[in-house]
Amino acid sequence: MLTLPPTTFTYSHTFSLLFSSEFSIWPSMAASDAHPSIRNAFGNVLAFFILLLIGVLAFSIRLFSVIKYESVIHEFDPYFNYRVTQYLTKNGIYDFWNWFDDRTWYPLGRVIGGTVYPGLTLTAGTLWWILNSINIPLSVETVCVFTAPIFSAFASWATYLLTKEVKGTGAGLTAAVLLAMVPSYISRSVAGSYDNEAVAIFALIITFYLYIKTLNTGSLFYATLNSIAYFYMVCSWGGYTFIINLIPMHALLCIVTGRYSSRLYIAYAPLVVLGTLLASLVPVVGFNAVMTSEHFASFLVFIIIHVVALVYYIKGILSPKMFKVAVTLVVSVGLAVCCAMIAVLIALVASSPTKGWSGRSLSLLDPTYASKYIPIIASVSEHQPPTWPSYFMDINVLAFLVPAGIIACFLPLSDASSFVVLYIVTSVYFSGVMVRLMLVLAPAACILSGIALSQAFDVFTRSIKFQLPSVSSHSHTDAGDASSKSVVPNEVVKTDKSVGTSKEPTSRKSKKREKEPVEKPLSKSQIKKRLLVLPLETSIIAIILLVFLGAFYVVHSVWAAAEAYSAPSIVLTSQSNDGLHVFDDFREAYAWLSHNTDVDDKVASWWDYGYQTTAMANRTVIVDNNTWNNTHIATVGTAMSSPEKAAWEIFHSLDVKYVLVVFGGLVGYPSDDINKFLWMVRIGGGVFPHIKEPDYLRDGQYRIDSQATPTMLNSLMYKLSYYRFVETDGKAFDRVRRTEIGKKYFKLTHFEEVFTTHHWMVRLYKLKPPKNRIRGKAKKLKSKASSTTAPKRKGTRRNPF
């Protein structure tokens, strides 16, 4: 009976197909050379269809907001991007580059073409143009709503390509599935989240993939594509500085560890030269690509890699003695050039108080910098350090799989795997400084978790496959032994009898040794496989646990996509015993402004609501979310912190006609202006010294009850928020601060209420004209005129008014 060896006819399992680094769909038979090619072709086709399903998953999991609410733009910044995209599709790209927006930052205005990253706008505008050219008449708003889910599918495919270059196809598919569902990325790419990160994460991953691809192949073609991908990243997001610092760090790491090669030179040098030239073409970047400190690391490593390349070139053409002399000369000249370049760079940045670094970059390098010197950056909730629960919320079980992925990258360590390790280390640090950069950590966590899961499933499934065929082979050998026992012993007896009985009977051990087949010595590959083989029960239990871990990740990701990150900030909901409540106060207030005010009227509010006011109400605002002018924002903060009369004078000097205030005390909306008020005080006090934060605090505590300070109770923000609030329940109980307010009954003398939304979330006030404001002054003037006829008394003081 012919029996094949266990390793010549094996079938893979489903987990081995999806998560292992090798596809073994078809049985591998040594007698035929056609089966491996068929197996590889079938594996590639199956991987292609799996990637299509991953793209569908990444797109569909981000549609909960459209299903639950409607096709609407979320948050604040996306409304500005939507407004710019509307202008681009209506007027063309040339008018877009030269567009001066006079409806923002009144009376300064804003040059849109030179102050915006155009990648997102140009991408959505191109999609809209393509769809309309093939007779799919979608509106600009619809294209903007679905841009982020579309590019999330692209980002998943780019993650597959990147991870495949590092650890194979199985790891790539696993990483792509994880990125398609990771909550951190979902928070920035749900339908309606039309922000720069929607396309920037795809650009980030594809740039890293092309860098690794060039590093593995040494192809100048991929190096050129890498520079173009970097240019797209520069157009899309200011986080491109992460790329232009991470890649030089990896190149320097390869040089220091002795892993320099011509492939490294081809991967790095064209990126610095061509990428910097292309980056300088973006108006918002311009000469910052060569003049700011964020880019100096790439230039310094560029010089170092050329010195190293010259040393290796000289080593190949000179004798060892001449090489020592040449190296001394090259190193000395290289050090001189480096010192000269460093001196030039120091001279360039010495005049800057921040040494050429931007405020956001310094807040990353020094987490306390923003809170000390730039309160406008520290006031943004996205710029706060994350808490430990936020890691579990945003990346979930990936936080526990990342260490295993790091260990797998060292077995063995390559240029690609070292880059991934460096990526995760730097992204973990930056995410710990700023919660917004959890978005940069998510792709790295998915890549390393995909590698860890792939390696784990590879070991467990190989252990099962290694032992299950051995069980069947043992049964075959036992059957063969049973059949041989009925035939062979008779022959043995006959020979023994023919020889004679003079020989001593053999022992039982010797008989067992004779029956046992002689084992051949194991090869090195078999020994390595034996070392990775685990017990059958352990492997099955481990696979079941990993499946449960993946199921928990899927459930958490779907919950996060459906509940935590799908609710748009402009339409709020709350669940209570009597059902679902929808709060549409923001759009109600913007609609009132649009229909009941003049087109040229100016609206003042805190900068958080500037983009929405301009885009939805089409009214001119004083400040908005761009926050490029700290003095202008401080002026608005000072007005909100000042008494009513002083605030009226500030707003009147800015030609403001309406003031918008967001108040959540009635319905329990925590992100209202009262909770943001201390940031208005800090930002205003940073420019105008008469505004002091301790004046608004009682024993270091921020209070709005009866223990609040007089400065707090008389501020404009307090009065505009709590005006007539006592009429709602008779107690004036603030549900956000969970206390009764301190000053319940007061009147407004310089402002008048013109509109309050249904749930009191948005309140609009109009500045009273000067003639209605100065009634007391007119009476004094009349009394003064009548007193001129009477003789002047000695010792009377002249009225200064």
Secondary structure as GFF3:
##gff-version 3
##sequence-region A 1 801
A	DSSP	three_ten_helix	6	8	.	.	.	ID=ss1
A	DSSP	alpha_helix	14	19	.	.	.	ID=ss2
A	DSSP	alpha_helix	34	60	.	.	.	ID=ss3
A	DSSP	alpha_helix	64	68	.	.	.	ID=ss4
A	DSSP	alpha_helix	77	91	.	.	.	ID=ss5
A	DSSP	alpha_helix	93	97	.	.	.	ID=ss6
A	DSSP	beta_strand	100	101	.	.	.	ID=ss7
A	DSSP	beta_strand	110	111	.	.	.	ID=ss8
A	DSSP	alpha_helix	112	115	.	.	.	ID=ss9
A	DSSP	alpha_helix	119	133	.	.	.	ID=ss10
A	DSSP	alpha_helix	140	167	.	.	.	ID=ss11
A	DSSP	alpha_helix	169	181	.	.	.	ID=ss12
A	DSSP	alpha_helix	183	189	.	.	.	ID=ss13
A	DSSP	alpha_helix	197	217	.	.	.	ID=ss14
A	DSSP	alpha_helix	220	236	.	.	.	ID=ss15
A	DSSP	alpha_helix	240	256	.	.	.	ID=ss16
A	DSSP	alpha_helix	262	279	.	.	.	ID=ss17
A	DSSP	alpha_helix	288	291	.	.	.	ID=ss18
A	DSSP	three_ten_helix	293	295	.	.	.	ID=ss19
A	DSSP	alpha_helix	296	317	.	.	.	ID=ss20
A	DSSP	alpha_helix	320	350	.	.	.	ID=ss21
A	DSSP	alpha_helix	359	365	.	.	.	ID=ss22
A	DSSP	alpha_helix	369	373	.	.	.	ID=ss23
A	DSSP	alpha_helix	375	378	.	.	.	ID=ss24
A	DSSP	three_ten_helix	381	383	.	.	.	ID=ss25
A	DSSP	alpha_helix	388	394	.	.	.	ID=ss26
A	DSSP	alpha_helix	398	409	.	.	.	ID=ss27
A	DSSP	alpha_helix	415	433	.	.	.	ID=ss28
A	DSSP	three_ten_helix	435	437	.	.	.	ID=ss29
A	DSSP	alpha_helix	438	485	.	.	.	ID=ss30
A	DSSP	alpha_helix	488	499	.	.	.	ID=ss31
A	DSSP	alpha_helix	508	515	.	.	.	ID=ss32
A	DSSP	alpha_helix	524	532	.	.	.	ID=ss33
A	DSSP	alpha_helix	536	559	.	.	.	ID=ss34
A	DSSP	pi_helix	560	564	.	.	.	ID=ss35
A	DSSP	beta_strand	572	576	.	.	.	ID=ss36
A	DSSP	beta_strand	579	583	.	.	.	ID=ss37
A	DSSP	alpha_helix	585	596	.	.	.	ID=ss38
A	DSSP	beta_strand	602	604	.	.	.	ID=ss39
A	DSSP	three_ten_helix	607	609	.	.	.	ID=ss40
A	DSSP	alpha_helix	610	612	.	.	.	ID=ss41
A	DSSP	pi_helix	613	617	.	.	.	ID=ss42
A	DSSP	beta_strand	620	621	.	.	.	ID=ss43
A	DSSP	alpha_helix	630	641	.	.	.	ID=ss44
A	DSSP	alpha_helix	644	653	.	.	.	ID=ss45
A	DSSP	beta_strand	658	662	.	.	.	ID=ss46
A	DSSP	alpha_helix	677	687	.	.	.	ID=ss47
A	DSSP	three_ten_helix	693	696	.	.	.	ID=ss48
A	DSSP	alpha_helix	710	713	.	.	.	ID=ss49
A	DSSP	alpha_helix	716	722	.	.	.	ID=ss50
A	DSSP	alpha_helix	726	729	.	.	.	ID=ss51
A	DSSP	beta_strand	733	734	.	.	.	ID=ss52
A	DSSP	beta_strand	739	740	.	.	.	ID=ss53
A	DSSP	beta_strand	751	756	.	.	.	ID=ss54
A	DSSP	beta_strand	762	767	.	.	.	ID=ss55
A	DSSP	alpha_helix	770	773	.	.	.	ID=ss56
A	DSSP	alpha_helix	775	787	.	.	.	ID=ss57
###
